[in-house]
């Protein structure tokens, strides 16, 4: 019988409240109880871990990442997903949605099949929640770092066999203005799959139609989406304005300190609230590996720390970013979730509770998983990250097992 684990002497972030001098008792895969030290009795045979004043938080949840720590979700190889799982816990991530890119349908199918097979196995670190298909149903005008060679319109004969065979698909990102995209949204809604607007040149009216046909989320706010523009002399709102305005839509931010300046992140939070936006890394395989030249969906990518003087965040030398080789656009990110939370506190000015909520409870709600993860409470899965005052992870538990311990 596995011994109970007791995390003591920490500040618990549930993340709805702070519990000072808190204790969390973990039994098996779940949280048995938690509370102030004077209200929780630690069994004499428990494994006691003194966190020495650190924060005890729900494990971070990343709903949008293509790779990390040398692993690439698009290869269709279990080895890559295991690399991601093992590395992600170092950044406090306990659960994630491996995300595909626009590519041949055969490759997307292979990657999805691998995700479904691998998520059923015991992994070395973070657990897989399912698959997120980002593309290939995108607007060419808003393709960003998606390979234009593989961008197509949605057709039932392509996506229905995929959705039928692979229930691991939990989210699909697409441009709703494309021919066939509204029918796709209806099908996703029918199956309980999150339909997200992404790489879209839609107008406000087209976004309204998308909502009516099942779309509820907007992928990486401000990246690959239309804004206000003139059509026949009239200003027409785009996806940016629709997302900020409409309560029916949730969204996400790549909070890596490059994709969005603090002012835009504050604007998003001011409009959507911490319940309407979550943090995602949108990371690629180079996340955690440092600067160099890498590949993203067949496109050459350079990872560097260069930040122009006009940007709101100073160049501090190790805040790396991925760009297309010609520096014309960002190419995913190389951030880890702890970095995103740290940026929310350091640059955006959020309280630690709100910053953590963006990486835990809010993404769990977006995927309808808050009954299991994203919050610290008795009976929930013991997905926990412990981090110090600088928001550097010290300990990560997944399903009650210690998967990472610093130093």
C-alpha positions in Angstrom: 0.0 0.0 0.0 1.5 3.3 -1.1 2.1 5.8 1.8 0.1 9.0 2.0 2.0 12.2 1.0 1.7 15.3 3.1 2.8 18.6 1.7 3.2 21.0 4.6 4.4 24.6 5.4 3.2 26.1 2.2 0.8 28.7 0.9 -2.0 26.8 -0.9 -3.5 28.5 -4.0 -6.7 26.6 -4.6 -6.8 28.9 -6.9 -10.0 30.5 -5.6 -8.3 31.4 -2.3 -5.0 31.4 -0.4 -4.5 29.1 2.6 -1.5 30.2 4.7 0.7 27.6 6.5 -1.3 25.0 4.6 -1.2 21.2 4.4 -2.3 19.0 1.5 -2.7 15.3 2.1 -2.5 13.1 -1.0 -3.8 9.5 -0.9 -3.3 7.4 -4.0 -4.2 9.5 -7.1 -6.4 12.0 -5.3 -6.3 14.8 -2.7 -7.6 13.5 0.6 -7.9 16.8 2.4 -6.3 20.2 2.7 -6.4 23.2 5.0 -4.4 25.2 7.6 -1.9 23.2 9.5 -3.9 23.4 12.8 -6.9 21.8 11.0 -5.2 18.9 9.2 -3.8 15.8 11.0 -0.9 14.3 9.2 -0.8 10.5 9.7 2.3 9.2 11.4 3.3 7.0 8.5 2.9 9.6 5.8 5.7 10.8 3.6 6.1 14.4 4.8 7.5 17.0 2.4 8.2 20.4 4.0 7.9 22.9 1.1 9.4 25.7 3.2 7.0 28.5 2.5 6.6 27.8 -1.2 3.3 28.0 -3.1 1.2 24.8 -3.5 -0.8 25.1 -6.6 -2.9 22.9 -9.0 -0.7 21.6 -11.8 -0.6 23.8 -14.8 -2.7 22.8 -17.8 -1.5 23.6 -21.4 -4.3 23.3 -24.0 -2.1 24.3 -26.9 1.4 23.1 -27.6 3.1 21.4 -30.5 6.1 20.2 -28.8 8.6 20.6 -26.0 12.0 19.3 -24.7 12.8 17.9 -28.1 9.5 16.1 -28.6 7.2 17.0 -31.5 3.5 16.1 -31.3 3.2 16.0 -35.1 5.6 13.1 -35.8 3.2 10.3 -34.7 5.9 8.8 -32.6 5.3 7.8 -29.0 8.9 8.7 -28.1 8.2 12.3 -28.9 5.1 12.5 -26.7 7.1 10.9 -23.9 9.8 13.5 -24.3 7.1 16.2 -24.0 5.6 14.5 -20.9 8.9 14.1 -19.1 10.1 17.7 -19.8 6.8 19.6 -19.2 6.7 18.7 -15.5 9.9 20.7 -15.0 7.8 23.7 -15.8 5.0 22.7 -13.5 2.7 21.3 -16.3 0.8 18.2 -15.2 -1.7 17.9 -18.2 -1.6 18.9 -21.8 -3.3 18.7 -25.2 -0.7 17.8 -27.8 -1.4 20.0 -30.8 -1.0 19.2 -34.5 -0.2 21.6 -37.3 -1.5 22.0 -40.9 -0.1 19.1 -42.8 -1.1 16.1 -45.0 -4.2 14.5 -43.6 -2.3 11.2 -43.5 0.3 12.8 -41.1 -2.4 14.4 -39.0 -4.1 11.0 -38.7 -0.9 9.3 -37.8 -0.2 11.9 -35.1 -3.8 11.6 -33.7 -3.6 7.8 -33.6 -0.3 8.0 -31.7 -1.8 10.5 -29.2 -4.8 8.2 -28.6 -2.5 5.2 -28.0 0.0 7.0 -25.8 -2.5 8.8 -23.5 -3.7 5.3 -22.3 -0.2 4.4 -21.2 1.8 5.3 -18.1 3.9 8.4 -18.9 7.0 9.7 -17.3 5.6 13.1 -16.5 2.6 15.2 -17.5 -0.5 13.3 -18.7 -2.2 13.7 -22.1 -5.7 15.0 -22.0 -6.4 14.3 -25.7 -5.6 15.9 -29.1 -6.0 19.4 -30.3 -6.1 19.7 -34.1 -4.9 23.1 -35.2 -5.6 23.1 -38.9 -5.5 22.5 -41.8 -8.7 24.5 -42.2 -7.4 28.0 -42.2 -7.5 31.3 -44.0 -4.5 31.8 -46.3 -4.5 35.5 -45.4 -4.0 34.6 -41.7 -1.8 31.5 -42.1 1.0 32.8 -39.8 3.5 30.0 -39.4 1.2 27.4 -40.7 2.5 25.8 -43.9 0.4 27.1 -46.8 1.1 24.0 -48.8 -1.4 22.0 -46.6 -4.1 24.5 -45.9 -7.5 23.3 -47.3 -11.2 23.7 -46.7 -13.1 21.3 -44.4 -14.9 18.5 -46.1 -16.9 15.8 -44.2 -15.3 13.0 -46.1 -11.9 14.1 -44.6 -12.9 14.9 -41.0 -15.7 12.5 -40.2 -13.6 9.4 -40.4 -11.1 11.1 -38.1 -13.6 12.2 -35.5 -15.3 8.8 -35.6 -12.1 6.8 -35.1 -10.3 9.0 -32.6 -12.4 10.1 -29.6 -9.2 11.5 -28.2 -9.8 14.6 -30.3 -11.0 17.2 -27.7 -10.5 20.4 -29.7 -10.3 21.6 -33.3 -9.1 25.0 -34.4 -10.4 26.3 -37.7 -11.4 29.4 -39.7 -15.2 29.5 -39.6 -15.6 31.7 -42.8 -14.3 28.9 -45.0 -16.8 26.9 -47.1 -17.9 23.9 -45.0 -16.6 25.3 -41.7 -20.0 26.0 -40.2 -21.0 22.4 -40.8 -17.7 21.4 -39.1 -18.6 23.5 -36.1 -22.0 21.8 -35.8 -20.4 18.4 -36.0 -17.9 19.2 -33.3 -20.6 20.6 -31.0 -22.6 17.5 -31.5 -19.7 15.3 -30.4 -18.7 17.5 -27.4 -15.5 18.7 -29.0 -14.4 22.3 -28.5 -14.6 24.2 -31.7 -12.2 27.2 -31.8 -11.8 30.0 -34.2 -8.2 30.3 -35.5 -6.1 31.7 -38.3 -9.2 33.4 -39.4 -10.0 36.5 -41.5 -13.6 36.5 -40.5 -15.7 39.6 -40.1 -17.8 40.3 -37.0 -20.9 39.0 -38.8 -19.1 35.7 -39.7 -18.0 35.3 -36.1 -21.7 35.6 -35.0 -22.5 32.8 -37.5 -19.7 30.7 -36.1 -21.1 31.0 -32.6 -24.5 30.0 -33.8 -22.9 26.9 -35.3 -20.9 25.6 -32.4 -17.8 27.7 -32.1 -17.1 28.8 -28.4 -13.3 29.5 -28.2 -10.7 31.7 -30.0 -7.2 30.4 -30.5 -4.2 32.5 -29.4 -5.7 35.9 -29.2 -4.3 38.5 -31.6 -2.2 35.9 -33.5 -3.5 34.9 -36.9 -6.8 36.8 -36.8 -8.5 39.7 -38.5 -9.0 43.1 -36.9 -11.0 46.1 -37.9 -10.6 47.0 -41.6 -12.3 49.1 -44.2 -14.6 47.4 -46.8 -16.1 49.8 -49.3 -15.3 52.7 -47.0 -17.0 51.1 -44.0 -15.1 49.9 -40.9 -15.8 46.3 -40.3 -14.9 44.6 -37.1 -13.0 41.3 -37.2 -12.2 38.4 -34.9 -10.2 40.6 -32.5 -13.0 42.9 -31.8 -15.6 40.1 -31.7 -13.6 38.2 -29.1 -13.2 41.2 -26.8 -16.8 42.1 -27.1 -18.7 38.8 -27.0 -19.2 36.9 -23.7 -20.1 33.8 -25.7 -16.4 33.4 -26.7 -13.5 32.4 -24.5 -10.0 32.8 -25.6 -6.3 32.2 -24.7 -3.1 34.2 -24.6 0.5 33.1 -25.5 2.0 34.9 -22.5 5.6 34.2 -23.4 6.6 37.9 -23.3 6.9 38.1 -27.1 3.6 37.4 -28.8 1.7 40.1 -26.8 2.9 43.1 -24.9 1.7 43.6 -21.4 -0.8 46.3 -22.5 -2.6 43.9 -24.8 -2.7 41.2 -22.2 -4.2 43.7 -19.8 -6.8 44.7 -22.4 -7.8 41.0 -23.0 -8.1 40.4 -19.2 -10.0 43.6 -18.7 -12.5 42.5 -21.3 -12.7 38.8 -20.7 -11.9 38.5 -17.0 -9.8 35.7 -15.6 -12.7 33.3 -16.2 -12.8 34.1 -20.0 -9.1 33.7 -20.9 -6.4 31.1 -20.2 -2.7 30.9 -20.7 -1.2 28.6 -23.4 2.4 28.1 -24.4 1.8 27.3 -28.1 5.3 25.7 -27.7 7.3 23.9 -30.3 9.8 21.1 -29.8 12.6 23.6 -29.0 10.9 24.7 -25.7 13.3 24.0 -22.9 16.3 23.5 -25.3 17.7 27.0 -25.8 18.7 29.0 -28.9 19.4 27.5 -32.3 17.8 26.5 -35.6 14.8 24.1 -35.6 12.0 22.8 -37.8 8.3 23.5 -37.4 6.0 21.7 -39.8 8.6 21.8 -42.6 9.4 25.5 -42.0 12.8 26.6 -40.8 12.7 28.3 -37.4 15.3 30.3 -35.5 15.2 30.5 -31.6 16.8 33.7 -30.2 16.4 36.3 -27.5 16.3 39.4 -29.6 13.6 41.9 -28.6 13.2 45.3 -30.4 13.6 48.4 -28.3 10.1 49.5 -29.1 8.6 46.5 -27.3 7.2 46.9 -23.8 9.3 44.2 -22.2 13.1 44.6 -22.0 15.6 42.1 -23.4 16.8 40.2 -20.4 18.9 37.7 -22.4 17.1 34.4 -21.7 13.6 35.2 -22.7 13.7 33.1 -25.9 11.4 33.3 -28.9 10.9 31.2 -32.0 10.6 33.0 -35.4 10.5 32.0 -39.0 14.0 32.1 -40.5 13.2 35.4 -42.3 12.0 36.9 -39.0 8.7 37.8 -40.7 6.5 36.1 -38.0 6.6 34.2 -34.8 6.7 30.4 -35.1 4.9 29.1 -32.0 6.9 29.7 -28.8 9.5 28.1 -26.7 8.0 29.0 -23.4 7.0 26.8 -20.5 3.9 27.3 -18.3 5.9 28.5 -15.3 7.3 31.3 -17.5 3.8 32.3 -18.5 2.6 32.5 -14.9 5.7 34.4 -14.0 5.2 36.9 -16.8 1.6 37.6 -15.6 2.9 38.6 -12.2 6.1 40.4 -13.3 4.9 42.2 -16.4 1.1 42.2 -16.4 0.8 43.0 -12.7 -1.6 40.2 -11.7 -2.0 38.9 -8.2 -0.5 35.4 -7.9 -4.0 33.9 -7.5 -5.3 35.3 -10.7 -2.1 34.4 -12.6 -2.4 30.8 -11.4 -6.1 30.6 -12.2 -5.2 31.4 -15.8 -3.1 28.3 -16.0 -5.2 25.9 -14.0 -8.9 26.3 -13.3 -9.8 28.4 -16.3 -8.3 26.0 -18.9 -9.8 23.1 -17.0 -13.2 24.7 -17.4 -12.7 25.4 -21.1 -12.3 21.6 -21.6 -15.0 20.7 -19.1 -12.5 19.0 -16.8 -12.9 21.1 -13.6 -14.5 18.1 -11.8 -11.2 16.4 -11.9 -8.3 18.9 -12.3 -7.5 22.5 -12.2 -8.4 23.0 -8.5 -7.1 21.8 -5.2 -10.0 20.2 -3.2 -10.7 16.9 -1.6 -11.5 14.2 -4.1 -9.8 16.0 -7.1 -6.9 14.4 -8.9 -3.6 15.1 -7.1 -2.1 17.1 -9.9 0.0 19.6 -8.0 2.9 21.9 -8.6 5.0 23.5 -5.8 6.9 26.6 -6.8 9.0 29.2 -4.9 8.4 32.9 -4.6 10.1 33.5 -8.0 7.6 31.0 -9.6 10.2 28.4 -10.2 8.8 24.9 -9.8 10.3 22.8 -7.0 8.0 19.7 -7.1 5.4 18.4 -9.5 2.9 15.6 -8.8 0.7 13.9 -11.4 -2.1 11.7 -10.2 -0.4 11.7 -6.8 3.0 10.6 -8.0 6.1 12.8 -7.7 7.2 13.3 -11.3 9.7 16.1 -10.8 11.8 17.4 -7.9 14.2 20.3 -8.3 17.9 20.0 -7.6 
